[in-house]
Amino acid sequence: MKKNFIVLCLVLLFAVQIQAQEFDAILPDVALLSTPVQAQEVQTFEYQRFRLGVEAGVGFLDGTTVVPVAVRENQSYYYDDYYYRDYYYCGYVNDYHTVPHYYVGVKPEFSLNNSISLAAGLRFLFSNSTLNSDKDYFLWKVSENDLTTNYVRVKDVKQNNFYVGIPLEMTVYTYKRDVIVRHYFRGGVNFNFLLASKTTPYFENATMNKYADKITNDINEKDFFTPLAFVGMGLKIGRMNRPFGTVELRIPFVMKGNTSFSSFVNSSVGVELQTAIYIPMGKKKMTCIYD
């Protein structure tokens, strides 16, 4: 489903780009105009170099599971001797996970020229992930000695993480004329700093809740700093001299560390969908051609 969604977004973005370029090709170049009548056909306007953006997005990072050492799974050395007991009472922790994240933020942007703009801002991000099994529960070791090892049955472990981020981005428009629907490419980095983290285990039997702190302590602490880089493509909808919006498809990937937005998932690459509204501000202006 996610792959079909990405393909559909790419097809729509390229289709609108081709249509916009056809409109752009119809416009005469100012340098080729030779008569006053032709010159009247070209229209220009001024727009502010500076604008304030308000953004919101949703993304997914794919990765492999980081299984805590206290988790017991159906390994080969259990399988023969304890087949019936372990097969029914101990499952595998799922190998692959998709970690969703959601964010909102503000992002001032400044145009260097009609094709390139730079932006930086402040973003608040929330992510959640779940450690679960292919069966109703899995086993978690809570104590052991020379004679016995004690386990509890855990249905799943949920983790919520909250971040403050600083995005740094560069936007490159594929053509200079400001048509109503304008295609662009964007790249940048997001520096995310952990504000708070909450990990909650859920047991098959409520009497086992007394081991919640033990399980929480067995999970690796979340990385404080999680930087992501991304490349993306999108559409600007509206004129630059008025409030306008953008819709963008991004491919984020991890820059540092083995985990991203989760203590028990090794994430590498994913996909994001972002939308934003920009409001022109300031006195510094520049001139642009439009149809």
SVG drawing of the C-alpha trace seen along z (x, -y; Angstrom):
<svg xmlns="http://www.w3.org/2000/svg" viewBox="-5 -50 32 83">
<polyline fill="none" stroke="black" stroke-width="0.4" points="0.0,0.0 2.8,-2.4 4.7,-1.7 1.5,-2.3 1.0,-5.6 4.6,-6.8 4.3,-5.8 1.0,-7.6 2.4,-10.8 5.4,-10.7 3.2,-10.3 1.0,-13.2 4.0,-15.5 5.6,-14.7 2.3,-15.1 1.8,-18.6 5.4,-19.5 5.0,-18.6 1.8,-20.7 3.4,-23.7 6.5,-23.5 4.2,-23.5 2.5,-26.7 6.0,-28.1 7.1,-27.3 4.3,-29.4 5.5,-32.5 7.9,-34.7 11.3,-35.5 11.8,-39.2 15.1,-39.3 13.3,-38.3 10.6,-40.9 11.0,-43.5 7.7,-45.4 5.7,-47.3 2.7,-45.0 4.7,-41.9 6.2,-43.6 2.7,-44.1 2.1,-40.4 4.8,-39.8 3.7,-40.6 5.9,-41.0 5.3,-41.5 7.3,-42.1 7.2,-39.7 8.9,-39.7 12.2,-37.9 11.2,-36.9 8.2,-34.7 7.1,-32.8 6.0,-29.2 3.8,-27.0 4.4,-23.3 2.9,-20.0 4.0,-16.5 3.8,-12.8 6.6,-10.2 7.6,-6.6 11.1,-5.2 11.6,-1.5 14.1,0.6 15.0,3.9 14.1,4.7 16.7,4.2 15.7,7.1 16.5,6.5 18.8,9.2 16.1,10.0 13.6,11.2 13.4,15.0 12.4,16.2 12.0,19.6 15.6,20.3 16.8,23.6 18.3,24.9 14.9,24.6 12.9,26.0 13.8,29.8 13.7,30.2 10.9,27.9 8.8,27.9 5.3,28.0 5.9,25.7 7.9,23.0 5.9,23.2 2.7,22.3 4.0,19.9 7.0,18.0 6.9,16.3 9.3,14.3 9.6,10.6 8.8,9.1 12.0,8.6 11.0,5.4 9.2,2.3 7.9,-0.9 8.2,-3.9 5.7,-6.7 6.4,-10.3 4.4,-13.5 5.5,-17.1 4.4,-20.8 6.7,-23.8 7.4,-27.3 10.0,-27.9 11.1,-31.4 12.4,-31.3 14.5,-33.7 14.8,-33.9 18.3,-34.4 16.9,-34.7 13.9,-33.5 15.1,-29.9 16.8,-29.3 15.6,-29.9 17.0,-29.0 15.0,-28.2 15.5,-27.4 13.1,-27.0 11.8,-25.3 9.9,-22.0 8.1,-19.8 8.1,-16.1 6.3,-13.1 7.0,-9.4 5.6,-6.1 6.8,-2.6 5.8,0.9 7.8,3.9 5.5,6.9 5.4,10.6 4.0,12.7 1.9,14.4 -0.2,13.2 2.9,12.4 6.6,13.0 8.7,13.8 10.8,11.3 13.4,12.4 13.0,10.6 15.3,12.6 17.6,15.7 19.9,17.6 21.9,20.9 18.7,23.0 15.9,21.0 15.1,18.3 11.9,16.3 10.0,14.8 6.9,12.7 4.5,12.7 4.6,9.4 1.9,8.5 3.9,5.5 6.0,2.5 5.0,-0.9 7.3,-3.9 6.5,-7.6 9.2,-10.1 9.0,-13.9 11.6,-16.1 12.4,-19.7 14.1,-20.0 15.9,-22.6 15.4,-22.1 17.9,-23.6 16.6,-23.5 17.4,-24.6 14.7,-24.8 15.5,-24.9 12.7,-25.7 13.0,-24.0 12.1,-27.3 12.1,-30.9 8.6,-32.0 6.1,-32.0 3.3,-29.9 0.4,-29.1 1.5,-25.5 5.3,-25.5 7.5,-22.4 10.6,-22.4 13.2,-20.1 14.3,-20.5 17.0,-19.0 18.3,-19.6 18.9,-18.3 16.8,-18.1 18.6,-18.2 16.3,-16.6 16.8,-16.8 14.9,-14.5 12.7,-16.4 10.9,-13.5 10.4,-9.8 7.8,-7.4 8.1,-3.6 5.1,-1.5 5.0,2.4 1.7,4.2 1.4,7.6 -0.9,10.6 -1.6,10.7 -2.2,7.5 -0.6,8.9 2.8,8.7 2.6,4.8 5.0,4.8 7.8,5.6 7.1,2.6 10.1,0.7 12.4,3.7 11.4,4.0 11.7,0.2 15.2,0.3 16.2,3.2 15.5,1.2 18.3,-1.0 17.9,-4.7 16.8,-6.7 19.5,-8.7 19.3,-12.4 20.4,-13.6 18.9,-12.2 19.9,-14.0 18.1,-13.2 18.9,-14.3 16.3,-14.3 15.8,-14.9 12.3,-15.7 10.2,-17.1 7.0,-19.1 4.5,-21.6 4.0,-25.3 0.4,-26.3 -0.3,-30.0 1.6,-33.3 4.7,-34.2 3.4,-37.7 0.5,-36.3 0.0,-33.5 0.6,-30.2 0.9,-26.5 3.1,-23.6 2.7,-19.8 5.9,-17.8 7.1,-14.2 10.4,-13.5 12.8,-10.6 14.5,-11.0 17.5,-8.9 19.4,-8.5 22.7,-10.4 24.1,-9.2 23.7,-6.2 21.9,-2.9 18.5,-4.0 16.0,-6.7 12.9,-7.8 12.8,-4.4 14.9,-2.5 14.2,0.8 14.3,0.1 17.3,-0.3 16.0,-2.8 17.7,-3.7 15.4,-5.3 11.7,-6.2 9.2,-8.5 7.5,-11.7 4.5,-13.8 4.6,-17.5 2.3,-20.4 2.9,-24.1 1.5,-27.6 3.8,-30.6 2.9,-34.2 5.0,-36.9 6.6,-39.4 9.2,-42.2 10.1,-45.1 12.9,-43.5 11.4,-42.6 12.4,-41.1 10.8,-40.9 9.4,-37.8 7.7,-37.0 4.4,-35.2 1.9,-34.1"/>
</svg>
